[in-house]
Amino acid sequence: MSEEVLKIFDQEGNPKGIATRKEVHEKGLWHETFHCWLISLHKGEVYLYFQLRCEQKKDYPNLLDITAAGHLLANETVEDGVRELKEEIGIDLSLNDLISLGIIKEQLNDEVLLDNELCHVFLYEIPHSFDSFFLQQEEVSGIYRAKLHDFYSLWNDQLLEMKSDGFIENEDREKMFVNKMITKQNFVPHEKNYIENIVKSIQNVLDQK
């Protein structure tokens, strides 16, 4: 299989050419990604949904992450990124269904990889249920959710752990439901600034409803 090719940019978002995904992560080149966060409203609370990355993933296996996300290839537009929702979690939407939270820059640089992203971030509200999810098992092994304000408190170290519920899908695609206390260490180590931007943007959208 030929290696993915991505558009690369400077830190201000100006195009600089193309590079392979491997080179992008080895050199820390800025590139575009698509992020979509799902929320639900239940009894006056806002819930945020996370995917559980499967244990076979090269980067950050068995950690919780953005509900659906992926790289935008060199020949793709932001609209093409919506495919991640269908591929990863089985929810079929168009870009017009989503609420844009803008472009958020994130640097996730550690011993695993140098990942400098121009993130096209979107939001979508689903019913307070797990019925809509159908997982791409080689990418995602489960879905969890937690109260938005608990997630924010966890990331700001005001909570050491928070309540969550969700499911893990077995080989027969049966949902095995779980309730679990989770900590910040259960998540992909996103930048605090990225998380704060996400939470504040979601709250701004809900305040305007």
Backbone as a printed PyTorch tensor [residue, N CA C, xyz], in Angstrom:
tensor([[[  0.8440,  -1.1750,   0.0000],
         [  0.0000,   0.0000,   0.0000],
         [  0.8820,   1.2290,   0.0000]],

        [[  0.5940,   2.1940,  -0.9150],
         [  1.4170,   3.3950,  -0.9950],
         [  1.1940,   4.2630,   0.2380]],

        [[  2.2410,   4.9760,   0.6240],
         [  2.1620,   5.7770,   1.8490],
         [  1.3150,   7.0170,   1.6280]],

        [[  0.5760,   7.4170,   2.6520],
         [ -0.2670,   8.6040,   2.5660],
         [  0.5900,   9.8510,   2.3600]],

        [[  0.0890,  10.7630,   1.5300],
         [  0.7520,  12.0390,   1.2800],
         [ -0.1470,  13.1570,   1.7980]],

        [[  0.4490,  14.0890,   2.5550],
         [ -0.2960,  15.1670,   3.1830],
         [  0.2010,  16.5210,   2.6990]],

        [[ -0.6930,  17.4990,   2.7030],
         [ -0.2720,  18.8830,   2.4790],
         [  0.4320,  19.3790,   3.7400]],

        [[  1.4840,  20.1660,   3.5500],
         [  2.1930,  20.7260,   4.7010],
         [  2.1100,  22.2470,   4.6620]],

        [[  2.2530,  22.8570,   5.8440],
         [  2.0240,  24.2840,   6.0250],
         [  3.0650,  24.8500,   6.9800]],

        [[  3.1680,  26.2020,   6.9940],
         [  3.9230,  26.8170,   8.0790],
         [  2.9690,  27.0080,   9.2560]],

        [[  3.4670,  27.5520,  10.3520],
         [  2.6700,  27.6350,  11.5740],
         [  1.4620,  28.5680,  11.4120]],

        [[  1.5270,  29.4690,  10.4440],
         [  0.4140,  30.3890,  10.2020],
         [ -0.6260,  29.8110,   9.2440]],

        [[ -0.3680,  28.6110,   8.7380],
         [ -1.3260,  27.9680,   7.8460],
         [ -1.1030,  28.2350,   6.3830]],

        [[  0.0650,  28.7750,   6.0160],
         [  0.3740,  28.9990,   4.6090],
         [  0.9010,  27.7060,   3.9870]],

        [[  0.3840,  27.3150,   2.7950],
         [  0.8230,  26.0660,   2.1610],
         [  2.3180,  26.0810,   1.8360]],

        [[  2.9660,  24.9270,   2.0700],
         [  4.4060,  24.8020,   1.8130],
         [  4.7400,  23.6230,   0.9160]],

        [[  3.7190,  22.8930,   0.4570],
         [  3.9920,  21.7400,  -0.3960],
         [  3.3360,  20.4800,   0.1360]],

        [[  3.9600,  19.3320,  -0.1270],
         [  3.4330,  18.0480,   0.3370],
         [  4.5770,  17.2150,   0.9240]],

        [[  4.2090,  16.2220,   1.7130],
         [  5.1880,  15.2940,   2.2900],
         [  4.4610,  14.0260,   2.6840]],

        [[  5.1920,  12.9390,   2.8240],
         [  4.5730,  11.7000,   3.2800],
         [  4.2090,  11.8210,   4.7550]],

        [[  3.2540,  10.9990,   5.1660],
         [  2.8290,  11.0200,   6.5720],
         [  4.0070,  10.6960,   7.4960]],

        [[  4.8520,   9.7700,   7.0720],
         [  6.0240,   9.4240,   7.8830],
         [  6.9340,  10.6260,   8.0690]],

        [[  7.2160,  11.3300,   6.9700],
         [  8.0950,  12.5020,   7.0470],
         [  7.4640,  13.6050,   7.8960]],

        [[  6.1610,  13.7850,   7.7450],
         [  5.4390,  14.7980,   8.5180],
         [  5.6360,  14.5880,  10.0150]],

        [[  5.5380,  13.3220,  10.4590],
         [  5.6410,  13.0340,  11.8880],
         [  7.0850,  12.9230,  12.3700]],

        [[  7.9970,  12.6160,  11.4710],
         [  9.4140,  12.5860,  11.8600],
         [  9.9760,  13.9890,  12.0350]],

        [[  9.5350,  14.9230,  11.1690],
         [ 10.0850,  16.2740,  11.1700],
         [  9.1930,  17.2920,  11.8860]],

        [[  8.0150,  16.8650,  12.3060],
         [  7.1120,  17.7880,  12.9880],
         [  6.5520,  18.8530,  12.0690]],

        [[  6.2290,  18.4690,  10.8210],
         [  5.6940,  19.4280,   9.8530],
         [  4.2040,  19.6710,  10.1290]],

        [[  3.7800,  20.9170,   9.9540],
         [  2.3690,  21.2510,  10.1640],
         [  1.5190,  20.6650,   9.0430]],

        [[  0.3900,  20.0670,   9.4120],
         [ -0.4970,  19.4320,   8.4460],
         [ -1.9390,  19.5350,   8.9410]],

        [[ -2.8930,  19.2000,   8.0650],
         [ -4.3090,  19.3570,   8.3950],
         [ -4.9190,  18.0530,   8.9100]],

        [[ -5.7890,  18.1900,   9.9010],
         [ -6.5700,  17.0560,  10.3940],
         [ -8.0350,  17.4650,  10.5230]],

        [[ -8.8890,  16.4590,  10.5990],
         [-10.3240,  16.6310,  10.8070],
         [-10.6700,  16.0470,  12.1750]],

        [[-11.3060,  16.8420,  13.0160],
         [-11.7330,  16.3790,  14.3390],
         [-13.2330,  16.6080,  14.4730]],

        [[-13.9620,  15.6240,  14.9440],
         [-15.3760,  15.8150,  15.2570],
         [-15.6820,  15.2670,  16.6520]],

        [[-16.1800,  16.1410,  17.4960],
         [-16.5830,  15.7710,  18.8480],
         [-18.1000,  15.6090,  18.8780]],

        [[-18.5730,  14.5130,  19.4480],
         [-20.0000,  14.2940,  19.6240],
         [-20.4050,  14.5930,  21.0520]],

        [[-21.5700,  15.2120,  21.1960],
         [-22.1270,  15.4920,  22.5190],
         [-23.5640,  14.9940,  22.5660]],

        [[-24.0910,  14.8510,  23.7910],
         [-25.5240,  14.6320,  23.9850],
         [-25.9570,  15.4220,  25.2030]],

        [[-27.2360,  15.7170,  25.2680],
         [-27.8050,  16.4410,  26.4010],
         [-28.7430,  15.5020,  27.1460]],

        [[-28.5930,  15.4430,  28.4780],
         [-29.3990,  14.5120,  29.2740],
         [-29.5820,  15.0790,  30.6710]],

        [[-30.8410,  15.3170,  31.0420],
         [-31.1860,  15.8190,  32.3740],
         [-30.3810,  17.0580,  32.7470]],

        [[-30.2930,  17.9670,  31.7950],
         [-29.6230,  19.2350,  32.0430],
         [-28.1090,  19.2010,  31.9860]],

        [[-27.5480,  18.0390,  31.6690],
         [-26.0930,  17.8920,  31.5960],
         [-25.6450,  17.6830,  30.1440]],

        [[-24.4520,  18.1890,  29.8510],
         [-23.8270,  17.9730,  28.5470],
         [-22.8300,  16.8270,  28.6770]],

        [[-22.9370,  15.8410,  27.8050],
         [-22.0230,  14.6930,  27.8060],
         [-21.1540,  14.7420,  26.5520]],

        [[-19.8700,  14.4460,  26.7380],
         [-18.9060,  14.4100,  25.6540],
         [-18.4970,  12.9610,  25.4100]],

        [[-18.3710,  12.5850,  24.1270],
         [-18.0990,  11.1960,  23.7510],
         [-16.6550,  11.0320,  23.2890]],

        [[-16.0590,   9.8980,  23.6660],
         [-14.6630,   9.5940,  23.3280],
         [-14.5820,   8.2140,  22.6760]],

        [[-13.6900,   8.0870,  21.7020],
         [-13.4200,   6.7530,  21.1770],
         [-12.2790,   6.1210,  21.9710]],

        [[-12.3460,   4.8100,  22.1240],
         [-11.2570,   4.0460,  22.7200],
         [-10.4360,   3.4520,  21.5830]],

        [[ -9.2070,   3.9420,  21.4490],
         [ -8.3480,   3.4570,  20.3680],
         [ -8.0050,   1.9900,  20.6100]],

        [[ -8.0460,   1.1900,  19.5550],
         [ -7.8530,  -0.2470,  19.7370],
         [ -6.3950,  -0.5590,  20.0940]],

        [[ -6.1820,  -1.7280,  20.6430],
         [ -4.8490,  -2.0760,  21.1460],
         [ -3.8440,  -2.3290,  20.0340]],

        [[ -4.3160,  -2.4590,  18.7770],
         [ -3.3980,  -2.6770,  17.6580],
         [ -2.8780,  -1.3680,  17.0500]],

        [[ -3.4020,  -0.2380,  17.5160],
         [ -2.9750,   1.0420,  16.9560],
         [ -1.4900,   1.2750,  17.2540]],

        [[ -0.7820,   1.8060,  16.2550],
         [  0.6380,   2.1030,  16.4270],
         [  0.8520,   3.2070,  17.4480]],

        [[  0.0200,   4.2530,  17.3650],
         [  0.1500,   5.4000,  18.2640],
         [ -0.9630,   5.3920,  19.3100]],

        [[ -0.5870,   5.4790,  20.5640],
         [ -1.5240,   5.6250,  21.6850],
         [ -2.6020,   4.5420,  21.7440]],

        [[ -2.2310,   3.2650,  21.6930],
         [ -3.2370,   2.2060,  21.7990],
         [ -3.9190,   2.2200,  23.1640]],

        [[ -5.1800,   1.7970,  23.1840],
         [ -5.9590,   1.6440,  24.4160],
         [ -6.1670,   2.9410,  25.1840]],

        [[ -6.0590,   4.0870,  24.5050],
         [ -6.3160,   5.3690,  25.1540],
         [ -7.5620,   6.0160,  24.5560]],

        [[ -8.2220,   6.8320,  25.3580],
         [ -9.4090,   7.5490,  24.9160],
         [ -9.0070,   8.7800,  24.1110]],

        [[ -9.8420,   9.1290,  23.1060],
         [ -9.4640,  10.2050,  22.1960],
         [-10.7130,  10.8830,  21.6540]],

        [[-10.4950,  11.8390,  20.7510],
         [-11.5660,  12.5400,  20.0400],
         [-12.5590,  11.5180,  19.4840]],

        [[-13.8560,  11.8640,  19.4680],
         [-14.8640,  10.8960,  19.0320],
         [-14.5380,  10.3090,  17.6660]],

        [[-14.1970,  11.1710,  16.7050],
         [-13.7640,  10.7040,  15.3780],
         [-12.7830,  11.7280,  14.8180]],

        [[-11.6730,  11.2520,  14.2500],
         [-10.6540,  12.1760,  13.7500],
         [ -9.7630,  11.4530,  12.7520]],

        [[ -9.0870,  12.2560,  11.9100],
         [ -8.1540,  11.6650,  10.9650],
         [ -7.4140,  12.7300,  10.1830]],

        [[ -6.4060,  12.3080,   9.4420],
         [ -5.6330,  13.2150,   8.6000],
         [ -6.3940,  13.5520,   7.3270]],

        [[ -6.1850,  14.7720,   6.8330],
         [ -6.6560,  15.1440,   5.5030],
         [ -5.5130,  14.9340,   4.5250]],

        [[ -5.7520,  14.1140,   3.5090],
         [ -4.7200,  13.8160,   2.5250],
         [ -4.5190,  15.0010,   1.5790]],

        [[ -3.4340,  14.9510,   0.8230],
         [ -3.0690,  16.0760,  -0.0430],
         [ -4.1550,  16.3970,  -1.0630]],

        [[ -4.9160,  15.3890,  -1.4820],
         [ -5.9490,  15.6050,  -2.4980],
         [ -7.3380,  15.7700,  -1.8940]],

        [[ -7.4310,  15.9930,  -0.5920],
         [ -8.7180,  16.0750,   0.0830],
         [ -9.0150,  17.4910,   0.5820]],

        [[-10.3030,  17.7660,   0.7320],
         [-10.7670,  18.9960,   1.3660],
         [-11.3120,  18.6480,   2.7480]],

        [[-11.6750,  19.6860,   3.4890],
         [-12.2430,  19.4510,   4.8280],
         [-13.5120,  18.6140,   4.7220]],

        [[-14.2860,  18.8360,   3.6750],
         [-15.5270,  18.0780,   3.4970],
         [-15.2650,  16.5730,   3.4200]],

        [[-14.1280,  16.1980,   2.8430],
         [-13.7770,  14.7780,   2.7550],
         [-13.5160,  14.1700,   4.1340]],

        [[-13.1420,  15.0090,   5.0910],
         [-12.8350,  14.5040,   6.4250],
         [-14.0150,  13.8910,   7.1400]],

        [[-15.2340,  14.2360,   6.6910],
         [-16.4440,  13.7040,   7.3360],
         [-16.4900,  12.1840,   7.2470]],

        [[-15.7470,  11.6130,   6.2700],
         [-15.7130,  10.1520,   6.1300],
         [-15.2600,   9.4690,   7.4140]],

        [[-14.4620,  10.1760,   8.2420],
         [-13.9650,   9.5660,   9.4770],
         [-15.1120,   9.1390,  10.3900]],

        [[-16.1830,   9.9040,  10.3990],
         [-17.3340,   9.5490,  11.2360],
         [-17.9490,   8.2300,  10.7910]],

        [[-18.1020,   8.0720,   9.4780],
         [-18.6920,   6.8420,   8.9530],
         [-17.7360,   5.6660,   9.1250]],

        [[-16.4490,   5.8890,   8.7900],
         [-15.4820,   4.7950,   8.8300],
         [-15.2160,   4.3270,  10.2550]],

        [[-14.9810,   5.2560,  11.1790],
         [-14.5290,   4.8810,  12.5180],
         [-15.6590,   4.4710,  13.4450]],

        [[-16.7960,   5.2170,  13.3850],
         [-17.8380,   4.9640,  14.3880],
         [-19.2140,   4.7100,  13.7810]],

        [[-19.3030,   4.6340,  12.4340],
         [-20.5270,   4.2050,  11.7850],
         [-21.6470,   5.2160,  11.7330]],

        [[-21.3290,   6.5110,  11.8800],
         [-22.3480,   7.5520,  11.8410],
         [-22.1960,   8.3310,  10.5330]],

        [[-23.2340,   8.3090,   9.7020],
         [-23.1690,   8.8500,   8.3450],
         [-23.7460,  10.2650,   8.3220]],

        [[-22.8760,  11.2560,   8.1720],
         [-23.2770,  12.6590,   8.1740],
         [-22.6000,  13.3880,   7.0260]],

        [[-23.0770,  14.5920,   6.7350],
         [-22.4050,  15.4760,   5.7790],
         [-21.8330,  16.6590,   6.5540]],

        [[-20.9720,  17.4220,   5.8910],
         [-20.3770,  18.5730,   6.5550],
         [-21.4370,  19.5740,   7.0040]],

        [[-22.5310,  19.6750,   6.2370],
         [-23.5980,  20.6130,   6.5870],
         [-24.3160,  20.2420,   7.8790]],

        [[-24.2000,  18.9830,   8.2840],
         [-24.8200,  18.5450,   9.5430],
         [-24.0280,  19.0160,  10.7690]],

        [[-22.7730,  19.3510,  10.5620],
         [-21.8630,  19.6220,  11.6740],
         [-21.7680,  21.1130,  11.9770]],

        [[-21.4320,  21.4280,  13.2100],
         [-21.1830,  22.8050,  13.6390],
         [-19.6750,  23.0150,  13.6900]],

        [[-19.1940,  24.0070,  12.9550],
         [-17.7520,  24.2720,  12.9370],
         [-17.3200,  24.9910,  14.2090]],

        [[-16.2440,  24.4930,  14.8120],
         [-15.6190,  25.1690,  15.9550],
         [-14.3340,  25.8690,  15.5170]],

        [[-14.0950,  25.9320,  14.1950],
         [-12.9420,  26.6470,  13.6660],
         [-11.7070,  25.7630,  13.5460]],

        [[-10.5920,  26.4130,  13.2870],
         [ -9.2970,  25.7350,  13.1960],
         [ -8.5270,  25.9800,  14.4820]],

        [[ -8.1250,  24.9150,  15.1250],
         [ -7.3660,  24.9920,  16.3720],
         [ -6.0080,  24.3460,  16.1340]],

        [[ -4.9500,  25.0610,  16.4400],
         [ -3.6050,  24.5030,  16.3020],
         [ -3.2710,  23.6580,  17.5330]],

        [[ -2.6480,  22.5080,  17.2840],
         [ -2.2250,  21.6580,  18.3960],
         [ -0.8720,  21.0310,  18.1000]],

        [[ -0.0260,  21.0270,  19.1210],
         [  1.2680,  20.3570,  19.0410],
         [  1.2910,  19.2260,  20.0620]],

        [[  1.3940,  18.0010,  19.5430],
         [  1.4100,  16.8210,  20.4000],
         [  2.7480,  16.1290,  20.1440]],

        [[  3.7710,  16.6340,  20.8040],
         [  5.1370,  16.1920,  20.5290],
         [  5.7230,  15.4780,  21.7370]],

        [[  6.0110,  14.1880,  21.5760],
         [  6.5960,  13.4100,  22.6620],
         [  7.4810,  12.3240,  22.0720]],

        [[  7.7680,  11.3060,  22.8630],
         [  8.6500,  10.2460,  22.3800],
         [  7.9810,   9.3810,  21.3130]],

        [[  6.6660,   9.5000,  21.1750],
         [  5.9420,   8.6940,  20.1960],
         [  6.0470,   9.3040,  18.7980]],

        [[  5.8030,  10.5970,  18.6830],
         [  5.8430,  11.2580,  17.3840],
         [  5.8670,  12.7730,  17.5690]],

        [[  6.2020,  13.4950,  16.4810],
         [  6.1280,  14.9490,  16.4300],
         [  4.9050,  15.3010,  15.6010]],

        [[  3.8290,  15.7220,  16.2550],
         [  2.5460,  15.8770,  15.5920],
         [  2.0700,  17.3160,  15.7300]],

        [[  2.2820,  18.1260,  14.6820],
         [  1.8630,  19.5270,  14.6710],
         [  0.6920,  19.6770,  13.7150]],

        [[ -0.4960,  19.9180,  14.2790],
         [ -1.7300,  19.8360,  13.5060],
         [ -2.4510,  21.1710,  13.4160]],

        [[ -2.9830,  21.4480,  12.2270],
         [ -3.9980,  22.4770,  12.0220],
         [ -5.3240,  21.7240,  11.9960]],

        [[ -6.0210,  21.7290,  13.1200],
         [ -7.1970,  20.8770,  13.3160],
         [ -8.4700,  21.6040,  12.8860]],

        [[ -9.1660,  21.0610,  11.8970],
         [-10.4960,  21.5470,  11.5240],
         [-11.4840,  20.8340,  12.4450]],

        [[-12.0340,  21.5760,  13.3990],
         [-12.7850,  20.9520,  14.4920],
         [-14.2880,  21.2010,  14.3190]],

        [[-15.0660,  20.1440,  14.5420],
         [-16.5160,  20.2080,  14.3760],
         [-17.2180,  19.5650,  15.5700]],

        [[-18.5000,  19.8760,  15.6750],
         [-19.3340,  19.3970,  16.7700],
         [-20.6360,  18.8560,  16.1980]],

        [[-21.1410,  17.7860,  16.8380],
         [-22.4400,  17.2400,  16.4420],
         [-23.1380,  16.6870,  17.6690]],

        [[-24.4280,  16.9890,  17.7790],
         [-25.2210,  16.4970,  18.9160],
         [-25.9920,  15.2530,  18.5160]],

        [[-25.8590,  14.2040,  19.3040],
         [-26.5860,  12.9530,  19.0640],
         [-27.5600,  12.6980,  20.2140]],

        [[-28.5220,  11.7940,  20.0340],
         [-29.3650,  11.3950,  21.1610],
         [-28.4990,  10.7790,  22.2720]],

        [[-28.9870,  10.8270,  23.4960],
         [-28.2270,  10.2950,  24.6340],
         [-28.3220,   8.7740,  24.6420]],

        [[-27.5660,   8.1730,  23.7450],
         [-27.6570,   6.7300,  23.5200],
         [-26.3830,   6.2700,  22.8290]],

        [[-26.1180,   4.9670,  22.8990],
         [-25.0080,   4.3840,  22.1600],
         [-25.4890,   3.5830,  20.9380]],

        [[-26.7800,   3.7010,  20.6180],
         [-27.3640,   2.8600,  19.5750],
         [-26.8130,   3.1480,  18.1800]],

        [[-26.3800,   4.3800,  17.9410],
         [-25.9730,   4.7870,  16.5820],
         [-24.5800,   4.3020,  16.1970]],

        [[-23.8040,   3.8320,  17.1680],
         [-22.3990,   3.5320,  16.9140],
         [-22.1950,   2.1310,  16.3410]],

        [[-21.3970,   2.0660,  15.2860],
         [-20.9810,   0.7970,  14.6790],
         [-19.4960,   0.9510,  14.3580]],

        [[-18.6400,   0.2520,  15.0700],
         [-17.2210,   0.5830,  15.1210],
         [-16.3820,  -0.1050,  14.0540]],

        [[-15.3580,   0.6060,  13.5900],
         [-14.3120,   0.0400,  12.7380],
         [-13.3110,  -0.6230,  13.6790]],

        [[-13.4210,  -1.9230,  13.8320],
         [-12.7470,  -2.6040,  14.9400],
         [-11.2250,  -2.5350,  14.8810]],

        [[-10.6460,  -2.3870,  13.6840],
         [ -9.1890,  -2.2690,  13.6180],
         [ -8.7050,  -0.8900,  14.0530]],

        [[ -9.6340,   0.0430,  14.2610],
         [ -9.2780,   1.3920,  14.7040],
         [ -9.8140,   1.7030,  16.1030]],

        [[-11.0500,   1.3020,  16.3480],
         [-11.7740,   1.7160,  17.5560],
         [-12.3600,   0.4870,  18.2390]],

        [[-12.1380,   0.3670,  19.5350],
         [-12.6590,  -0.8030,  20.2480],
         [-13.8120,  -0.4720,  21.1840]],

        [[-14.1060,   0.8200,  21.3810],
         [-15.2130,   1.1730,  22.2540],
         [-15.5070,   2.6570,  22.2250]],

        [[-16.6090,   3.0400,  22.8660],
         [-17.0120,   4.4390,  22.9960],
         [-17.3640,   4.6940,  24.4620]],

        [[-16.8570,   5.7980,  24.9850],
         [-17.1830,   6.2220,  26.3490],
         [-17.7600,   7.6310,  26.3070]],

        [[-18.4380,   8.0050,  27.3760],
         [-18.8980,   9.3850,  27.5110],
         [-18.7930,   9.8050,  28.9780]],

        [[-18.6950,  11.1320,  29.1730],
         [-18.6220,  11.6980,  30.5190],
         [-19.2000,  13.1000,  30.4760]],

        [[-19.5480,  13.6180,  31.6210],
         [-20.0730,  14.9840,  31.6830],
         [-18.9850,  15.9680,  31.2610]],

        [[-19.3780,  16.9460,  30.4510],
         [-18.4250,  17.9200,  29.9240],
         [-17.7020,  18.6560,  31.0350]],

        [[-18.4280,  19.0730,  32.0670],
         [-17.7550,  19.8480,  33.1250],
         [-16.8100,  18.9670,  33.9440]],

        [[-17.1090,  17.6710,  34.0630],
         [-16.1710,  16.7640,  34.7380],
         [-14.8840,  16.6170,  33.9170]],

        [[-15.0520,  16.5090,  32.6010],
         [-13.8920,  16.3870,  31.7160],
         [-12.9980,  17.6230,  31.8300]],

        [[-13.6210,  18.7900,  31.8530],
         [-12.8560,  20.0350,  31.9760],
         [-12.1280,  20.0920,  33.3200]],

        [[-12.8130,  19.6880,  34.3710],
         [-12.1990,  19.6820,  35.7070],
         [-11.0520,  18.6780,  35.7830]],

        [[-11.2140,  17.5370,  35.1290],
         [-10.1550,  16.5310,  35.0980],
         [ -8.9140,  17.0940,  34.4240]],

        [[ -9.1140,  17.7760,  33.3010],
         [ -7.9740,  18.2800,  32.5400],
         [ -7.2590,  19.4180,  33.2660]],

        [[ -7.9980,  20.1160,  34.1460],
         [ -7.4010,  21.2020,  34.9110],
         [ -6.9700,  20.7560,  36.3000]],

        [[ -6.9300,  19.4320,  36.5050],
         [ -6.4560,  18.8350,  37.7600],
         [ -7.3050,  19.2150,  38.9720]],

        [[ -8.5570,  19.5960,  38.7150],
         [ -9.4910,  19.8240,  39.8160],
         [-10.1670,  18.5140,  40.2410]],

        [[-10.1340,  17.5430,  39.3430],
         [-10.5510,  16.1730,  39.6350],
         [ -9.3980,  15.2420,  39.3090]],

        [[ -9.2290,  14.2000,  40.1090],
         [ -8.2240,  13.1780,  39.8020],
         [ -8.7960,  12.0720,  38.9320]],

        [[-10.1250,  11.8740,  39.0140],
         [-10.7970,  10.8870,  38.1960],
         [-12.2500,  11.3030,  38.0040]],

        [[-12.8780,  10.7440,  36.9930],
         [-14.2790,  11.0970,  36.7430],
         [-15.0660,   9.8580,  36.3300]],

        [[-16.3730,   9.9290,  36.5350],
         [-17.2580,   8.8420,  36.1470],
         [-17.4600,   8.8480,  34.6440]],

        [[-17.5130,   7.6680,  34.0580],
         [-17.8500,   7.5410,  32.6440],
         [-18.6650,   6.2710,  32.4560]],

        [[-19.3930,   6.2390,  31.3470],
         [-20.0370,   4.9910,  30.9570],
         [-19.8450,   4.8290,  29.4590]],

        [[-20.0200,   3.6090,  28.9830],
         [-19.7910,   3.3620,  27.5680],
         [-19.9030,   1.8890,  27.2460]],

        [[-19.2750,   1.5160,  26.1320],
         [-19.2980,   0.1150,  25.7440],
         [-18.0040,  -0.2470,  25.0290]],

        [[-17.6800,  -1.5260,  25.1010],
         [-16.6160,  -2.1140,  24.2920],
         [-17.2780,  -3.1370,  23.3790]],

        [[-16.8980,  -3.1360,  22.1080],
         [-17.5080,  -4.0440,  21.1440],
         [-16.6720,  -5.3130,  21.0390]],

        [[-17.3160,  -6.4700,  21.2030],
         [-16.5680,  -7.7220,  21.1060],
         [-16.4650,  -8.1760,  19.6470]],

        [[-15.8290,  -9.3050,  19.4160],
         [-15.5870,  -9.7760,  18.0390],
         [-16.8780, -10.0570,  17.2900]],

        [[-17.9540, -10.3400,  18.0080],
         [-19.2500, -10.5890,  17.3840],
         [-20.0680,  -9.3060,  17.2210]],

        [[-19.3980,  -8.1610,  17.4540],
         [-20.0060,  -6.8350,  17.3700],
         [-21.1230,  -6.6360,  18.3890]],

        [[-21.0520,  -7.3510,  19.4770],
         [-21.9760,  -7.1180,  20.5840],
         [-21.3870,  -6.0380,  21.4840]],

        [[-22.2610,  -5.1570,  21.9690],
         [-21.8300,  -4.0800,  22.8550],
         [-21.8100,  -4.5850,  24.2980]],

        [[-20.6310,  -4.5200,  24.9180],
         [-20.4790,  -4.8890,  26.3260],
         [-20.3960,  -3.5920,  27.1300]],

        [[-21.4680,  -3.2750,  27.8480],
         [-21.5700,  -1.9640,  28.5020],
         [-20.7600,  -1.9210,  29.8000]],

        [[-20.1570,  -0.7560,  30.0410],
         [-19.2650,  -0.6020,  31.1910],
         [-19.5090,   0.7490,  31.8720]],

        [[-19.2530,   0.7720,  33.1660],
         [-19.1510,   2.0150,  33.9390],
         [-17.7540,   2.0400,  34.5300]],

        [[-17.0540,   3.1500,  34.3820],
         [-15.6440,   3.1620,  34.7600],
         [-15.2200,   4.5320,  35.2570]],

        [[-14.3960,   4.5530,  36.2950],
         [-13.7280,   5.7780,  36.7200],
         [-12.4750,   5.9280,  35.8610]],

        [[-12.3100,   7.0820,  35.2290],
         [-11.1610,   7.2860,  34.3560],
         [-10.3630,   8.5090,  34.7830]],

        [[ -9.0720,   8.4830,  34.4980],
         [ -8.1690,   9.5670,  34.8670],
         [ -7.6030,  10.2150,  33.5990]],

        [[ -6.8450,  11.2780,  33.7860],
         [ -6.2240,  11.9540,  32.6420],
         [ -5.2750,  11.0130,  31.9030]],

        [[ -4.6890,  10.0650,  32.6330],
         [ -3.7500,   9.1150,  32.0230],
         [ -4.4440,   8.1230,  31.0850]],

        [[ -5.7840,   8.0660,  31.1330],
         [ -6.5320,   7.2090,  30.2210],
         [ -6.7270,   7.8410,  28.8430]],

        [[ -6.2800,   9.1040,  28.6740],
         [ -6.4890,   9.8420,  27.4360],
         [ -5.1960,  10.0280,  26.6570]],

        [[ -5.3310,  10.1430,  25.3400],
         [ -4.2280,  10.6370,  24.5160],
         [ -3.8090,  11.9990,  25.0880]],

        [[ -2.5170,  12.2530,  25.2550],
         [ -2.0640,  13.4710,  25.9540],
         [ -2.1590,  14.7390,  25.1020]],

        [[ -3.3950,  15.1690,  24.8460],
         [ -3.5870,  16.3970,  24.0800],
         [ -3.1000,  17.6170,  24.8650]],

        [[ -2.8080,  18.6830,  24.1260],
         [ -2.4180,  19.9350,  24.7640],
         [ -3.5660,  20.4740,  25.6050]],

        [[ -3.2180,  21.0070,  26.7660],
         [ -4.2370,  21.6020,  27.6350],
         [ -4.9630,  22.7370,  26.9130]],

        [[ -4.2270,  23.5260,  26.1310],
         [ -4.8280,  24.6360,  25.4120],
         [ -5.8650,  24.1480,  24.3960]],

        [[ -5.5830,  23.0180,  23.7490],
         [ -6.5360,  22.4390,  22.7930],
         [ -7.8240,  22.0420,  23.5200]],

        [[ -7.6820,  21.3330,  24.6320],
         [ -8.8570,  20.8790,  25.3920],
         [ -9.6720,  22.0650,  25.8800]],

        [[ -9.0020,  23.0900,  26.3980],
         [ -9.7170,  24.2740,  26.8860],
         [-10.4770,  24.9500,  25.7500]],

        [[ -9.8610,  25.0370,  24.5730],
         [-10.5390,  25.6150,  23.4080],
         [-11.7800,  24.8210,  23.0380]],

        [[-11.6570,  23.4960,  23.0670],
         [-12.7920,  22.6390,  22.7170],
         [-13.9550,  22.8560,  23.6850]],

        [[-13.6700,  22.7910,  24.9720],
         [-14.7340,  22.9040,  25.9820],
         [-15.4030,  24.2730,  25.9090]],

        [[-14.6120,  25.3220,  25.7970],
         [-15.1860,  26.6740,  25.7310],
         [-15.9950,  26.8710,  24.4570]],

        [[-15.5260,  26.3140,  23.3510],
         [-16.2610,  26.4330,  22.0870],
         [-17.5940,  25.7030,  22.1640]],

        [[-17.6020,  24.5180,  22.7600],
         [-18.8480,  23.7660,  22.9300],
         [-19.8190,  24.5550,  23.8020]],

        [[-19.3230,  25.1140,  24.8860],
         [-20.1950,  25.8920,  25.7740],
         [-20.7530,  27.1120,  25.0580]],

        [[-19.9240,  27.7550,  24.2280],
         [-20.4050,  28.9200,  23.4670],
         [-21.5220,  28.5330,  22.5080]],

        [[-21.3760,  27.3920,  21.8390],
         [-22.4150,  26.9230,  20.9110],
         [-23.7130,  26.6640,  21.6660]],

        [[-23.6200,  26.0040,  22.8020],
         [-24.8220,  25.6680,  23.5760],
         [-25.4720,  26.9250,  24.1540]],

        [[-24.6760,  27.9070,  24.5130],
         [-25.2270,  29.1560,  25.0480],
         [-26.0310,  29.9220,  24.0000]],

        [[-25.7300,  29.6840,  22.7310],
         [-26.4010,  30.3820,  21.6390],
         [-27.6660,  29.6660,  21.1710]],

        [[-27.9040,  28.4570,  21.7070],
         [-29.0870,  27.6970,  21.2730],
         [-30.3760,  28.3030,  21.8380]]])
